[in-house]
Amino acid sequence: MNRLLTIALIGFLTFMTSCKAQYPDLEDGLYAEIITTKGTMIAKLYYDKVPVTVANFVALAEGDHPMVDEKFKGKPYYDSITFHRVMDQFMIQGGDHTATGGGNPGYRFAADFDAELKHDKPGMLSMANSGGFNTNSSQFFITEVPYPSLDAFDAEGNLKPCDQPRVSCHSVFGELVQGIEIQDSISNVKVGARNKPVEDVVITKMNIIRKGSAAKSFNAPKVFEEEMPKVEESLNKIREEQKLKAEAEAKEREERNIEAGVPMKAEFDEYNKDVETLASGLKIHYIKRGEGPKPNIGQNVLVNYQGHFTDGRLFDSNIEDVEMRHYGKLNPAKVARDLYKPSKMLVSPNARLVPGFREGLMQMKVGDKAYFYLPSHLAYGERGAGGGFIPPNTDLVFVLEMVEIVDGTN
């Protein structure tokens, strides 16, 4: 036998033997071996249920993803990356070369979903994103506890309106089958600002393990390129269906509002006749003047809020009656997380709120209920929000009621 062929055959057999010896209990399937400075985790990847999301992950891990920036080509993407965001009793998140939460490999894509795959127990491997369908890239997280509000499907099995603000839709694409204690140890490390570990927890190496003929024939780059257009076509169809449903609900909502004597657009038109315009462009009309104290900068307050488009359509509120009146139902995720109550907010020029909302809060005192008209530059600006739900350069309206001051200066 040819000497080179013999060496190659020996090497192949050695590799196969070592894989079997290392993880003899793994059944046929596709797996990710995540070797970290805290130990090793093994995740089974559901390539048969969410092939595009798995193909993205595998191609990045193996360094042959067709869409990465030139600087990442031919390199195993996840090797030497940290878990940059760690939250005890929630999840651990990694996959960002910048370790800031804002990095990506040079592209974004629309993940595929499967209603059977849920965030229903510890060790679920899922895609991190910044909202909407098309903001997935390389970042992933592993749950420590069940977290159903992250599911892309509601309790009835319907795909949620993922393009809307504050609607979480994350694609589960794997599950830890070994090393759940490693996930737990990582989730308990000491963290600093933005839940970043004080001492880096590093993915030193990520290996893809293939067991069985089906897994061995899974060509990640090919699957990603061929199946991605089908996912996008399917999502466009869902968007159109959701748009038609939203239009029908909007018509019903308008009829309910008229019957209830509260045509919101007409109210806004009246408020706009009597507004104070600040130097920033923020417009204020006080619906009710309160008699309580004005909070100091740095104090937290409880606030009831409504967010509307300028034509009166509601896009978010923490008030049950308002959402029932406009939508005819409550948001199950908000109910589960007990969000229908006054929200705690920081009164500060540095608060993590859109500029107009932030400035509006600083004008109010306890008991005030006020209408704020936010020109687009004081709202979400040129970027918009919610994966297109709030389009770029959109003016918005907020109705805020300051309930009480809840603590002292931070």
Beta strands, then each sheet from edge to edge (+ up, - down):
strand 1: 29-36
strand 2: 39-45
strand 3: 81-87
strand 4: 91-94
strand 5: 124-127
strand 6: 140-143
strand 7: 172-178
strand 8: 202-211
strand 9: 276-277
strand 10: 283-288
strand 11: 300-309
strand 12: 314-317
strand 13: 343-346
strand 14: 369-374
strand 15: 396-405
sheet 1: 1+ 2- 7+ 5- 6+ 4- 3+ 8- 1+
sheet 2: 9+ 10- 14+ 15- 11+ 12-
sheet 3: 9+ 10- 14+ 15- 11+ 13-
end
